[in-house]
Every structure is written in structure tokens, then in C-alpha cells.
């Protein structure tokens, strides 16, 4: 791959990473409520979602999502329902103060990890982005799937760096406003944003 193509892909990946979306919001929400460890666990789940798309690309399954509209619809509905479920949970939690005793209990890391993975793996718009853009950079030939896998890794590596900063800032802010109305307001905003993303995902087209 030419150096200028890799540079163009990297710049495109930076733009993708910095665009607010489910990954950024779920990391911020988990970090604010559960601290740095919860944010990093969420990031690990998102990274696993990136490996999932790399594997789909390497085995040629990524294009199946658009080749079969019924499959795209099923993944899209599952992703929209999951984001809506997260949003509703955060909105309802925003109206209920957390028990004081809960602050002394270290949160389990499995839950934020699963949420990070599912929010990525069940978002077909990510697959559509790769399908629309990757062919312009990987070209054709027997090694095209491998080049595609390596390119998919770029935004997730950059995203991990960016989300680490989001984690640290959100965790610090969460400690400052813990057990206050500000935290519940923050969770309500994140929950409403998830509902909005769920609506956008439900209306996404296979194109």
C-alpha cells in the first residue's frame, strides 16, 4: 500500500474516532459511574468488537451483511433495541439516587466489557462504513483481505488512545459529582443520546 494511501486512511480514521458515537458515550458513562477500571473494561469490549470486524473482513463475511437485506435488518434491529435498552436503563437510573452502600462496592468489570463489545458488534453502520471505504484503499488481489484487516485495526488503535483520555476525564468528573444531582443529570443526557442513536440506527438503510 502506498504511503499516501495509508496517510489518507489514518486521517479518515482520526475523523471517525473523534466523531461522537456510541463508543464514546458508553465509555464516558461507564467511567463516570464505575471509574477508570470500568472505562478500560468497556474499551476492551470495543476493541474485541474491532477484532470481530477484522475477522469478518479476513474471512470475506463482511460483505454478506449487505448482500442479504434480511440479515442486515436483523442486525440493525438488534443493535437499535440494545441501544434503546441501554438508554432506557440510564434514564430510569437518573431518577433514582444510587444507594450509599453501593459506593463501597467495586463494580464488576464483565458488564461494561459486554456493553462495549455489543455496542460495536451490533452496529451495522460500522460494517457499512468499512464496506464503502475499504475497497478504495485495499484494492484487489489475494492479499486484499489481509490489508483490509490491518486497515480496520487503525481506527481501533487510535480509538483506544482517544477513549483512554475520555475515560480519565469522565472518571475524574464522576468522582467529583458522585451521589449528586449532577451525576443523575449526566446519566439522563447519556440515556437520551442512546435513544437518539437507537432511532438513527433503526432508520439506517443498507446503502
Buried (B, 14 or more C-beta within 10 A) or exposed (E): EEEEBBEEBBEBBBEBBEEEBBBBBBBBBBBBBBBBBBBBBBBBBBBBBBBBBBEBBBEEEBBEBBEEEEBBEEBBBBBBBBBBEBBBEBBEBBEEEBEEEEEEEEBEBEBBBBBBBBBBBBBBBBBBBBBEBBEEBBEEEEEBBBBBBBBBBBBBEBBBEBBBEBBBBBBEBBEEBBEEEEBBEBBBBBBBBBBEBBEEBBEBEBE
